[in-house]
Amino acid sequence: MNPAHLPFDTEAMLQGLRGWVECESPTWDTAAVERMLDLAARDMAILGATIERISGQHGFAGCVRARFPHPRQGEPGILIAGHMDTVHPVGTLAKLPWRRDGNRCHGPGICDMKGGNYLSLEAIRQLIKASVTTPLPVTVLFTPDEEVGTPSTRDIIEAEAKRNKFVLVPEPGRPDNGVVTGRYAIARFNLEATGRPSHAGARLGAGRSAIREMARQIVAIDAMTTEDCTFSVGIVHGGQWVNCVATTCTGEALSMAKRQADLDRGVERMLALSGTTDDVAFKVTRGVTRPVWEPDSGTMALYDKARGIAEQLGMSLPHGSAGGGSDGNFTGALGIPTLDGLGVRGADMHTLNEYIEIDSLAERGRLMAGLLATLA
């Protein structure tokens, strides 16, 4: 089966993808994410998949697991793992509407990662229409919380990955049409400063501002960044009344490293910031963590298979490790052959200019179809 001969229809793909993109699904809006999972479940049911809904926990939406009919159903096969949550709040469509501009198409979550998820289903659809039976059974797992570190579904992803031989992750492709064969380690931290209250006017000197302490610590945390390990604070909440010295201030920080040992040292440095100075307490606690994923022989063999298919399609397919985390961190770290970055090409993810390159829908769809049709 030559995937180049599969009749992918870019216009039809865009029409289907538009419904997904316009179903806004920010992580923290459980009902919104469930609506998106409903759409995906319906599309996969139409393709003949057996659909399972897995209840959510910790305030997050649930998961959808789809198993496609196969003579070897139940044996280890291929897992396609993607997330349906985005960073864009409901209402973002007013500022970032579905819009085509030449070879670009804009919309919230279109690149990260609804475009990649959709082309994966289109690859399955094309193989079904061509009466191609994949050598291995295919399972699709769509999850609700990747954008906040996968705190509620890591165990599901890892358990499902262990039941399969290969994991394909349609996160956005690299700008050079590359794929991802490794990802940096990532740790999240919860920050809390506790001061001493006072009136902001009459007795200002009696208070100790938690906001001031948080600001001081933010500068210190950013200054810890090196080539080997980065640190940044992305969320801060503090104070309740402008005429009161703030008693509490909270925040969240992120650290990223190319090697696990570097991240481990970074975690130690962050936790060491906890303490009390001048009656102001600062506390750092560790949040969710993504382990480093370094490519092994299994992942590289999987990449070689993908590269061969890409050459058949007339495309180059470079590879490398990537700084942004994904659920591929978990499956790759388990030693399960994993290929990430199989989704659409695009740019400006997590911004109000997020877009995909339209021609990559069919190109990457054929690559996915070729993998599904040949992995054994």
ZAMARGU-4260 file (C-alpha; in steps of 0.2 Angstrom, whole numbers, plus 5000, padded with zeros to 4 digits):
<rodrens>
0) 5000/5000/5000 | 5007/5017/4994 | 5000/5030/5006 | 5004/5043/4992 | 4989/5035/4982
5) 4976/5038/4996 | 4964/5051/4991 | 4965/5063/5006 | 4954/5078/5003 | 4961/5094/5011
10) 4945/5104/5009 | 4934/5090/5017 | 4947/5088/5031 | 4946/5107/5035 | 4927/5106/5036
15) 4928/5092/5049 | 4942/5100/5058 | 4932/5117/5059 | 4919/5109/5070 | 4932/5103/5082
20) 4941/5119/5083 | 4925/5129/5086 | 4921/5118/5100 | 4931/5127/5113 | 4939/5116/5126
25) 4950/5124/5139 | 4957/5112/5152 | 4948/5119/5167 | 4931/5119/5159 | 4926/5101/5162
30) 4909/5103/5152 | 4918/5111/5137 | 4931/5097/5136 | 4917/5084/5138 | 4908/5092/5123
35) 4924/5091/5113 | 4926/5072/5118 | 4908/5069/5113 | 4912/5076/5095 | 4928/5065/5093
40) 4919/5050/5100 | 4905/5052/5088 | 4917/5053/5073 | 4926/5037/5079 | 4910/5028/5081
45) 4905/5032/5064 | 4921/5024/5058 | 4916/5008/5067 | 4926/5010/5083 | 4921/5003/5100
50) 4920/5018/5111 | 4923/5018/5130 | 4921/5034/5141 | 4932/5034/5156 | 4926/5046/5170
55) 4937/5061/5175 | 4944/5064/5192 | 4951/5079/5202 | 4939/5091/5193 | 4945/5087/5175
60) 4934/5079/5161 | 4936/5061/5157 | 4944/5052/5142 | 4938/5043/5127 | 4946/5027/5122
65) 4942/5020/5104 | 4947/5002/5098 | 4945/4999/5080 | 4939/4982/5073 | 4954/4971/5070
70) 4956/4952/5068 | 4970/4953/5082 | 4959/4964/5093 | 4966/4962/5111 | 4984/4959/5106
75) 4998/4973/5108 | 4996/4985/5094 | 4997/5004/5090 | 4991/5018/5102 | 4988/5035/5095
80) 4988/5047/5111 | 4982/5064/5110 | 4974/5078/5121 | 4958/5088/5118 | 4961/5102/5130
85) 4968/5118/5125 | 4975/5134/5134 | 4962/5145/5126 | 4947/5151/5137 | 4929/5149/5131
90) 4926/5165/5121 | 4943/5165/5112 | 4934/5162/5096 | 4929/5181/5096 | 4947/5186/5096
95) 4954/5171/5086 | 4940/5165/5074 | 4942/5151/5062 | 4950/5160/5047 | 4959/5155/5031
100) 4974/5166/5025 | 4982/5158/5010 | 4990/5142/5016 | 4987/5146/5034 | 4971/5142/5044
105) 4969/5150/5062 | 4959/5145/5077 | 4961/5141/5095 | 4969/5124/5098 | 4970/5121/5079
110) 4988/5117/5080 | 4990/5111/5098 | 4983/5098/5095 | 4966/5096/5087 | 4974/5097/5069
115) 4985/5082/5073 | 4971/5072/5081 | 4959/5075/5067 | 4972/5070/5053 | 4975/5054/5063
120) 4957/5049/5062 | 4957/5054/5043 | 4972/5042/5041 | 4961/5028/5049 | 4946/5033/5038
125) 4957/5032/5022 | 4963/5015/5026 | 4946/5009/5030 | 4940/5016/5013 | 4954/5008/5004
130) 4950/4991/5013 | 4968/4990/5020 | 4969/4980/5036 | 4983/4986/5047 | 4995/4973/5053
135) 4992/4978/5071 | 4976/4983/5080 | 4974/5002/5083 | 4968/5011/5099 | 4965/5030/5100
140) 4965/5038/5117 | 4960/5056/5119 | 4963/5064/5136 | 4958/5081/5145 | 4972/5088/5154
145) 4989/5088/5145 | 4990/5107/5145 | 4992/5107/5164 | 5004/5092/5166 | 4992/5077/5164
150) 4989/5076/5183 | 4973/5066/5181 | 4977/5054/5167 | 4995/5049/5167 | 4991/5032/5175
155) 4978/5029/5161 | 4991/5034/5147 | 5004/5023/5154 | 4993/5008/5157 | 4986/5009/5139
160) 5004/5012/5132 | 5010/4996/5141 | 4996/4986/5132 | 5004/4991/5115 | 5019/4989/5105
165) 5020/5007/5098 | 5014/5024/5103 | 5011/5038/5090 | 5008/5056/5097 | 5001/5068/5084
170) 5007/5084/5093 | 5012/5098/5081 | 5026/5094/5069 | 5042/5104/5069 | 5044/5119/5058
175) 5057/5109/5047 | 5044/5095/5045 | 5053/5085/5058 | 5046/5074/5071 | 5050/5072/5090
180) 5061/5057/5096 | 5064/5064/5114 | 5058/5077/5126 | 5065/5087/5140 | 5061/5083/5158
185) 5048/5096/5166 | 5043/5099/5184 | 5030/5111/5190 | 5030/5120/5207 | 5017/5128/5218
190) 5023/5144/5227 | 5016/5152/5242 | 5021/5168/5252 | 5013/5172/5268 | 5016/5189/5276
195) 5009/5199/5290 | 4993/5210/5287 | 4991/5229/5291 | 4982/5244/5284 | 4991/5250/5269
200) 4990/5268/5275 | 4990/5272/5293 | 5002/5257/5299 | 5011/5252/5283 | 5027/5249/5292
205) 5018/5236/5303 | 5014/5224/5288 | 5025/5212/5279 | 5019/5210/5261 | 5017/5193/5253
210) 5016/5201/5236 | 5033/5209/5239 | 5041/5193/5244 | 5034/5184/5229 | 5041/5197/5217
215) 5058/5196/5225 | 5057/5177/5223 | 5051/5178/5205 | 5067/5188/5201 | 5078/5175/5210
220) 5069/5160/5201 | 5071/5168/5184 | 5090/5171/5188 | 5092/5152/5191 | 5090/5148/5173
225) 5105/5141/5164 | 5108/5132/5147 | 5105/5115/5156 | 5089/5120/5166 | 5077/5134/5164
230) 5065/5141/5177 | 5050/5153/5175 | 5035/5159/5185 | 5019/5159/5174 | 5005/5161/5187
235) 5003/5174/5202 | 4988/5178/5212 | 4989/5189/5227 | 4980/5201/5238 | 4962/5205/5241
240) 4961/5224/5245 | 4972/5238/5238 | 4971/5246/5255 | 4978/5231/5265 | 4996/5224/5265
245) 4993/5207/5256 | 4994/5192/5268 | 4995/5179/5255 | 5002/5177/5237 | 5002/5161/5227
250) 5010/5156/5211 | 5016/5142/5199 | 5033/5139/5192 | 5040/5128/5179 | 5057/5120/5176
255) 5063/5111/5161 | 5080/5102/5158 | 5087/5091/5144 | 5093/5078/5156 | 5085/5071/5171
260) 5100/5074/5182 | 5099/5092/5178 | 5081/5093/5182 | 5084/5084/5199 | 5096/5097/5204
265) 5084/5111/5198 | 5071/5103/5209 | 5083/5103/5224 | 5087/5122/5221 | 5068/5126/5220
270) 5063/5117/5236 | 5078/5125/5245 | 5070/5142/5243 | 5057/5138/5256 | 5060/5147/5272
275) 5056/5163/5283 | 5064/5180/5281 | 5059/5195/5291 | 5042/5187/5296 | 5038/5182/5278
280) 5037/5164/5275 | 5040/5157/5257 | 5035/5139/5253 | 5039/5129/5238 | 5030/5112/5235
285) 5033/5101/5220 | 5019/5098/5207 | 5017/5086/5193 | 5032/5081/5184 | 5036/5074/5166
290) 5051/5063/5166 | 5065/5065/5153 | 5062/5055/5137 | 5078/5050/5128 | 5077/5040/5112
295) 5082/5022/5113 | 5084/5009/5100 | 5065/5005/5099 | 5061/5023/5096 | 5074/5026/5083
300) 5069/5010/5074 | 5051/5017/5074 | 5058/5034/5067 | 5068/5025/5054 | 5051/5017/5048
305) 5043/5034/5047 | 5058/5042/5038 | 5056/5028/5025 | 5038/5032/5022 | 5042/5050/5021
310) 5055/5047/5008 | 5042/5037/4998 | 5030/5052/5000 | 5044/5064/4993 | 5047/5072/5010
315) 5062/5074/5022 | 5059/5069/5040 | 5072/5076/5052 | 5070/5072/5070 | 5076/5078/5087
320) 5072/5081/5105 | 5060/5095/5110 | 5059/5107/5124 | 5040/5107/5126 | 5033/5092/5136
325) 5019/5080/5130 | 5012/5064/5135 | 5025/5056/5125 | 5037/5060/5139 | 5028/5046/5149
330) 5027/5033/5136 | 5045/5036/5130 | 5052/5035/5147 | 5043/5018/5150 | 5054/5012/5135
335) 5039/5009/5123 | 5044/5014/5106 | 5036/5032/5104 | 5036/5044/5089 | 5030/5062/5093
340) 5027/5077/5083 | 5017/5068/5070 | 5004/5082/5069 | 5002/5097/5058 | 5015/5110/5055
345) 5010/5127/5061 | 5016/5140/5073 | 5011/5152/5087 | 5003/5139/5098 | 4996/5146/5114
350) 4993/5163/5107 | 4980/5173/5098 | 4988/5169/5081 | 4989/5150/5082 | 4988/5143/5065
355) 4992/5127/5054 | 4999/5126/5037 | 4985/5119/5027 | 4995/5108/5016 | 5002/5098/5030
360) 4985/5091/5034 | 4986/5079/5020 | 5005/5077/5020 | 5005/5072/5038 | 4989/5062/5036
365) 4998/5051/5023 | 5013/5049/5034 | 5001/5043/5049 | 4992/5031/5037 | 5009/5024/5031
370) 5014/5020/5049 | 4997/5012/5053 | 4998/5002/5037 | 5016/4995/5040 | 5020/4994/5058
375) 5020/4976/5064
</rodrens>
